[in-house]
Amino acid sequence: MAHTKLYIPGPIEVSAKTFAAMTHPMIGHRSKDFQALYGRIMPMLQSIFGTTQPVFMSTSSAWGVMEGCVRNLVAKKVLNCCCGAFSDKWYDVSLACGKQAEALKVEWGQPITAKAVDAALSKGGFDAVTLAHSETSTGVLNPLKEIAAVVKKYPDVLLITDTVSSFSTVPIPFDELNLDVMLLGTQKALALPPGMALFAASNRAFERAATIKDRGYYFDFIEFRKNAENHMTPSTPVIPLIYALESKLNEIFAEGLEARFARHARLNGMVHAWVHKRGFDFLPPEGYRSKGLTCVKNNRGIDVAAMVSLLKKDHSIAIDGGYGKLKGQTFRISNMGDETEASMQVVIDALDDVAEKMGF
Ligand SMILES: *Cc1c(COP(=O)(O)O)cnc(C)c1O
């Protein structure tokens, strides 16, 4: 169907094959068919998560589980690592859940460093940290391995990691990194429609949750674990999306995980080459750039809004003109999901065409 193709960093383009998978006849969520479906999906998810823990499917966007993490796991005080729109909001959500919270703030575009996390935690009193691995609003990829190693020095502190725009673009081995929660929404790196979040939690996280009285119901981690033992979900899940997830996971394993990571690196490199060629810079410093999207700094002072609308008008392509306070100062291009060399060349050619038309 003719439409504007999405190269915004989420929701991203969804394939006809994925949509077709969603039209599977409906099944009951307490049926053997559903248990079999979850049973086929679970090992594939565990393999990408790098975990032996169950992986849960939550019928919500990522924020549902992000709020759930705060409600299930914070008894004393949470350190919210704030480096952009999504990670900043986690601090507000923590306060909105009635929790003690402290924001570890860096300027938008800068990464969170392990040293800063260590310095904050060394003051004591914390029992959880929230971190956006890939901060989608700024294109920053935070040094998760280093941060996880530092958090491990504090036995009472759980590390809650948002991998919404990094999942399956780079390896994130949950067990090996000693993460306590890893979560994502379906509409970004997995190229599924919005409406579902996936997450895994550590034994330490479940032990903590069991001590917390007011976990609520819909995002109660203990309920998720109890139900997952029978390959079920606590409440009626978004079954069409689960069929789409199965289809996507089959594609991912047909391609191979390593090949998928390599493809994302190559496609991201194509966008980076265009950025260099046109004399632009990146918002994040070198070594801290997401592999699934690129956040370009508008150091040339072009009219970003005009560029975005020309791309839509002349090429039926959508890129993002900067998130929140970065509007006009940055623009973002996604290479997540199903993109290929050919499909990224389409957006690069379109960007070149618009650059010629606008004279930059
Ligand atoms: C998109 C995004 C979210 C929020 O996802 P919703 O699906 O809107 O709940 C959270 N964190 C990051 C890093 C994101 O990119």
The ligand as a MOL file (V3000), in Angstrom:
LIG
                    3D

  0  0  0     0  0            999 V3000
M  V30 BEGIN CTAB
M  V30 COUNTS 15 15 0 0 0
M  V30 BEGIN ATOM
M  V30 1 C 10.0980 4.5970 22.8890 0
M  V30 2 C 10.8610 4.4620 24.1510 0
M  V30 3 C 10.2310 4.2940 25.3960 0
M  V30 4 C 8.7590 4.3650 25.5980 0
M  V30 5 O 8.0560 3.4750 24.8700 0
M  V30 6 P 6.4600 3.4530 24.8580 0
M  V30 7 O 6.2450 2.3650 23.9050 0
M  V30 8 O 5.9680 4.7900 24.3790 0
M  V30 9 O 6.0140 3.1630 26.2250 0
M  V30 10 C 11.0270 4.1310 26.5060 0
M  V30 11 N 12.3460 4.1440 26.4220 0
M  V30 12 C 12.9940 4.2930 25.2610 0
M  V30 13 C 14.4900 4.3000 25.2480 0
M  V30 14 C 12.2720 4.4680 24.0900 0
M  V30 15 O 12.9120 4.6300 22.9370 0
M  V30 END ATOM
M  V30 BEGIN BOND
M  V30 1 1 1 2
M  V30 2 1 2 3
M  V30 3 2 2 14
M  V30 4 1 3 4
M  V30 5 2 3 10
M  V30 6 1 4 5
M  V30 7 1 5 6
M  V30 8 2 6 7
M  V30 9 1 6 8
M  V30 10 1 6 9
M  V30 11 1 10 11
M  V30 12 2 11 12
M  V30 13 1 12 13
M  V30 14 1 12 14
M  V30 15 1 14 15
M  V30 END BOND
M  V30 END CTAB
M  END
